[in-house]
Every structure is written in C-alpha cells, then in structure tokens.
Amino acid sequence: MERVPAPLSAEQRLARLFDDGRPRHVGTGWISGVLGIVLGLLALFAVLCLHFPHYLTLPELRSAYPLGWVRLAIDLGLLAAMALAGLSMLLRRRKALGVAGLALAGAALALGAGGVAIPRGQASAIYLGLDWFVLGVLTTAAIFVPLERAFALRRQQGAFRRGWLTDTQYFFASHVLAQVMSVAVLAPAVAVGEALAVPQAQAAVRSLPVVVQFAAAVLVADLAQYGVHRAFHAVPALWRFHKVHHSVEVMDWLAGSRLHLVDVIVTRGLVLLPLVVLGFDTAAVYAYLALVSFHAVFIHANFAPRRGWLERWIAMPRFHHWHHGAEAEARDVNFAVHLPMIDRWFGTYHMPDGRWPQSYGLAGERAPEGWVRQLVWPLRKG
C-alpha cells in the first residue's frame, strides 16, 4: 500500500510560500522582507485601533496616548514597511515576502493610515487589547531579537524555528484578551485578598519605603509562584494544563508565551493573592508586574550570558532552560522565576557547571500545533 504523506503544518505551508531556498543573511532580502511584513501588519492593526478605539484598545491606555506621536509613528512605520518590502522584491528571486509587506501597508493606507479621525462614542463594556499587542511586539521584539542575534546560545536556530507560529498565537492571545485575563485573575484575587486581609499587617507593610516593599513583593510573589509551580508539576490534573508550556521544543523569547489559559489564571491569581492580603502599595505591585513581564521573557530567551555570580542570585536563561530540559536530570528542578535561592531552600536547585540542556520538550509526547488545539488538548481523555 502506498504510504500517504503527512499533511503539511501551517509553518511548513508558510515556508513553502515565502522561501525560495536562497540564503537569509543580510543583503539577501529576507530580513527586509520579514521586517516589511511585521511593520505593515502592526501599522494595519494600529489603524484599526484608530477606527475602533472603544472595541480594540484598553481603557487604561486609551486616554494616555500622545495621539500626535501615535499618528506619526503609524505613518513612519508604513513608509518603512513599503521601503523594506520594495528592497526585498529587488533582492529576492521569489517576491512573496515583498508583495505581502506591500499588501499589508496598502491596506493600512487605504484605511486612512495615521490620519484617521477618532470616532466619538461611549466606551464599550467588552473590548480587546489590540493596541497592547502592537506595543508588546514593538517593545519586546525590539529588545530580544537583537539580543538573541548578538549573544545567541544556539546561533543556527533562527527566528522561524519549530513552533514559532503557535507561540506567536499565544503572544497575540495573551495581549488581545487582556480584559479576560483581568476579570479572571484580578477580580477574584482582590475580592479574596480583601476578605483575608489583616489590617495590622497591611499597615506594617505600607509603612515601609516603596523600594523595600518592591523587594519584599518579589520575594513573596516568587515564593507563591514556587509553590503553585510545583503543584502544577506534582498534581496530574494540573500537569495536563502545565505540560502545554513544557511542550516547547525550542527556546527563545517567544517560548515563554506558551501557557494554557487555565495555567495563567490559576498561577497569576494565586501569586497576586498574597500581595493583596499583605497590602503592598500599588506602586510596588506595578513595579513587580513590570519586572515579571520582562523577566519571564528573558529567562526563556535563546541567550547565553556568562555571569556565574549573578546566576546564583537572579534567575538567568540557563537556570530556567534546565527547568525545560528533556534530560532526566532536568525533571522537577528550578521552579522559581526570579530567585534561585528559593530552589536551594527547598532542594530543587540544579545548575551543573557550564552545561546547558541538550534538548527541550515532553519526553515521548508532542503537543498538537496551534493555540486552539492546545487549548482543548488537556481536556481530552488519555
């Protein structure tokens, strides 16, 4: 019987569309083409945010935007997208990258670019954080893509590694569904935290300088994170959801985005709870949230710093890469996110001298591709 070939994945179909087999280094039109697509897509999303601000932007950010600068940034982004796409078409034999970038930029121009008049109207009770996604891509990618290219652990890996499309979907969903996250995480944590609060303890915490509160908040939150994280590994019902995160087979700045919705809601809610109970100042909590947003990306990055003394006190990529390692020695180690000393306290610290894991992922198991498929994967029997 003739063997039927396996269907192509979405990543493989994209590769066939855009890849002509030519090299991808500087001067080949590959980088300019990819940048053209990214800038064109972000500009299009930003224009849609101008058209539908009450439905596509976060209320907390909407009133804070310097609109003149936003409009200028959109127009400059469009000019850059068209220039980069045109350059790619000149340099590359297959024109798909350049055409895609020009098409996205053209759509943004057709919708009014940065000159869109903001419609008046009442705020919607239901909204998406498309603006938060655009800002997230611009800031996070601008930091970590150059960092990984300059100081890569695995230089041959590249940005379009196995699973990049799935992890991009996670990055998109985690930002666009910001309202869902807020309602599911913040509201219960605040309600339960206020019910459990001890006024005398809160007064003592709030009497501390904000800088000291921030340091204490990092310690308290990481202790809570450690306990919840270990539970997700130890309890089979929880592991079904957490193994989605461990299904990442290639580590980079996008890999940390792969977290099941149940994992996110439970972990973030239980980590935030003690901060509310103890009454930390809002400024200290926001500073902690800013730290964890950056640090969670950093520890997954394809980045190989060599600072042994720093690794002992602050979680660096090698520390967390061992948590994701497929080797037997990497099982159930390095649960903390920020402070490795917590793992030393509880006997789960693992940092072999000079070595990194050789592979990542689930032993003997592979997750389905795509955010939606992975969302229902833990719910399947077997």
N, C-alpha and C positions, 0 to 999 in steps of 0.2 A: 504494500500500500504506500502511495506517495505521501511523504511527510508534509503536512501543511505548515508553512512558516508562521511564526508567532506574529500577531499584529504589532504594528509599529506604535511606540509610545508617542505622546504629544511632543516630547522633547526631540525624538528621532524625526518626526514629521517636520518640525521647525528646522532642524539641522539640514534636512534634505532641501527645504525651500531656500534657505539662505546661504548654505555652504557650497562653494564650488571647488573645494579641495585645495584651494590656494592657501598659503601661509596667512597667519593672523597677526604678525608683528607690526610694529609701527611702519607706516609707509605703504601698507597693502590695501588700505581702505576698509579693513574690517573694524578697527576701533572707531573710526569716524562714522561708519555706518551704524554701529550699535549705539553710539552716543546720539546720533541723529534721531534714532527711533525713541530712545529714552526721553530726550528733551522734547520731541514732538508730542509724545504721549502725555508727559507731565504738563506741557502747555495746554493741551486739549482738556485735560482734567481741570486745570486751573480756570480755563474759560468757562467750563460747565459750572464751576463753583460761583463764578460771577453771575451767570444766568439764573441759578437756582440756589442762592445762598441759604435760604431757610431750610432747605432739604439736604444740602450736600456739605455744609460746614458746621463746625462745632460752635455753639453759642459762646463758650468761654473764650474762643479765639476771634470770633467774628468781629467783635467791637474793638479789638486791639490791633487789627491790621492797619498799617500805613498804606492806604489804598493807592496813593500815587506811586509809591515804590513797588507795590504789587503789580500794577499795570505795566510799569517799566520793565520789571523782571519778566513778565509774560512775553512782552514784545521782543526783548533781547534774547530770551530763550527760543522764540520762534526763528529769529534771524540766525542764531547759532545752529538750530536744528536743520534749517534749509541749507546753510553753508556746509555743514558736516555731511549731510545726505548727498549734496552735489559732489563733494570731494570723493565720497565713497563710489559714486557712479563713475567718476573719471578713472579711479584707480583699480576698481574691481571688475573682473570679467562678467560675473553674474551681477545684475543690477538690483536684485531683490531688496537688499538692505537699504540702498539709497531711495528706491521707489517707496518703500514702506515709510521711511522717515519723512519724505516729501508729502505723502498722502496724509499722514497724521498732522503735519504742520499746516497743510492746505485745509484740512477740516477745521482746525483751530482758527485759521484766518477767516474762513467762510462764516464762522460763528461770531466774528467780531473781534477776535484777539483781545488785547488789553483794553480796548475802548468800549467794552460792553457797559451799558447803563445798568446800574444796580436796581432791580425791581423793588418797589415798596410792597409791604405786606406784613402780616402778623407772623410771628415765629411759629414754626411747626412743632407739634409735640413729639413727632418722630423725625429723626434726621440721621444722616450718615456723615462720617468724618473723612470725606474725600480730600478735603484740604489738609487734614492731619496726615494722610497717606503721602500726599505730594511733599509736604515738609519733611516727613520721615525719610523718604527716598533721598531728597536733596542733602539732608544733613548727614544721615548715616552712611550712605554710599560715598559721599564726598570725603569722609574720614577714612573708612575702612577699605575701600577699593584701592586707593593709592598705598595704604599701609600694607595690605596683603601683597601688592605687586613689588613693593620695595623690600619687604622683610618676610617673604613667604616661607612657611615651613616646607611646603611641597610646591615647588615652582612650576612643575609640569601640570598642576591641577587645572588651572584656568577658572574663569568665572562661570562658564556654562558646563558645570560638572553634572554627574548623575543626580537628579532630584532637584535641580535649581528651579524648575518651573513649579513644582509642588511647593517649595519653600517660599517662592515669590507669592503664590496664592495665600499662604499663611500670613506673610508680611502684609499683604493687601487687606485680608480679612481682619487681622488684629487691629489695624488702624481705622478702617472704614466702619467697623462695628463697635466703635468706641462707646456709643450710648448703651449698647447691650452690655458691654463689659462694666460700665459704670453702675448700671442698675443691678446687675447680678452680683457684683463684688462690693461696691462701695456702700450701697444702701443697707444690706444685711450686716456688714461689719460695723457700720456706725450704730445701727439700732441695737445690736447685741453688745457692742462695746460700751455704749452709754448705760445700758442696763447693769453691766458688771462693774462699772467704774467705782473706784473708791476715792472720794473727794480729797482725802488727806494725801494719798499717794499722788494724785494728779497735781495737787498744789506743790508738793515737793519737787516733782519733775519740772513743772513750769517755772520754778524759782531758779533753775539752772540756766546759765548762758545758752543761747541758741546753738552755739558751736558744740558745747558739751552735750546738749540734747541730740544733736545730729549724730555724734559719735555713739551715744547710747542707743539711739534708734537703729543704727546699722547693726549693732551687736544684738539687740533684742529681736529685730526682724530676721537676722540670719540664724539665730537660734530657733526661731519659729519655723523658718524655711527648712532648716536641717531636719527637724522633727517631722514635718509634713512630707518632705522629700523621701526620707527613709520609709515612712508609712506607704508611700506610693510604690516603693520597691518591694516591701515586705508583704503587703496585703494583695492577694491575687486579683480581687475585684478592682482595686485601684491600679494595679500594674497594667491591666488591659488598656487603660487610658494613657498611662505614662509611657508605655512602650512605643507609642507613636513618636514621642520625642527621641527615643533611642533607636528608632528605625533609620535615622540619618546615617548614611554610609560615607559621606564626605563632609568634612568640617570646614566651614568658613563663616563669614559674618551673617549670612542668611540662615544658617543651620539652626540658630537659636530661636528662630520664629516658629519652628515646627512644634507646636504644643496643642494638644487636644483641648477643645473648649471646656470640657469638664475639669481637666487638669488645671487650666488657667484660673477658672472661677474658684475652685476649692483652694488652691495654693495661695493665690493673691488675697482671697478673703481671710484665710486663717493667718497669713503673715501680717495683714493690716490690723487684725483684731487686737493684738496686744498693744499696738501703737495707740489705738483709740482708747483702750482700757486705761493705759498709763497717762493719757492726756498730753502727749507730746505737742509742742507748739506746731501750728500749721506750717510755718517756715521750715522747721526741721523735717517734717514729714515730706514736704515737697522736695526738699534737698535730697532726701533719701530716695524718693521716687525717680528723680533725675539721675542719681547715681546708678540705680539698678537698671534703668533703661539703657544706659551706656554700657555698664559692666557686663550685663547679660549677653550683649552682642560681642563684646571684647573677648570673653573667655571661650567663645566658640570659634573665633577667627582663625584663619589659616595664617597664623602669625607666630613667629618663634623668637621672642625676646630672650636674652641670656642674662638674667639678673637673679642669681641664686638666693641672695639675701632677701630680695623683695618677694620672691616666690614663697618664702616661708611665712610671710605675714599677710600678703594680699593675694587673692586668687588670680593667677595668670593663666593664659591659654593652656599650658602644659598640665596644670593641675586639673582643669575641667576636661581636657581631652582624655585623661586617664579615666574619668568617670564614664566616658562614652566608648572606651576601648572594647574591642571584641574579644581580647585575650582573657583567659580565665583569671589572671591576676588582677584584672580591672573590674571584676564583679563587685558591686556594692561598696564602692570606695568614693571618697571625695564628694560628699553630699552638699557641703556648704557652697554658697555662691560668692561670698565676699571674703570670709575669714577662715583660712585653712586651719587655724588653731582650734576651731570647733571640732574638726575631724580628728585632730590629735587628742583632744579631750576625750572623745568617745571611741577611739581606737579604729577609725576608718580612714586614716590618712595614708595615702600611697603615692610616693613620688620617687621612683627609682632613679638613681643618679644618671643624669644626662640622656635618659631614654624617653622616647615618645611611643605611644601605641602604634602598632603597625597597621591596624585596620579598625573600623568602627561599624556599629550596627548591631542587629539582633542575631545571635548565633542560631543558625538553622531556620531562620524565618525572615521573610521580606514583606514589608507593608505594600498595599496597593498604592498606585500613583494617584495624586490629586487630593485636594483639600476635602472635597465632598466625600470621596470614597474612604478617606482616612477618618472622617467624622463618624461614619457608621461602622467602621471596621471593628472597634471594641465591643459593639453591641451584637455582633454575630456570634453564634454558638460555635464551639470548637476551638 
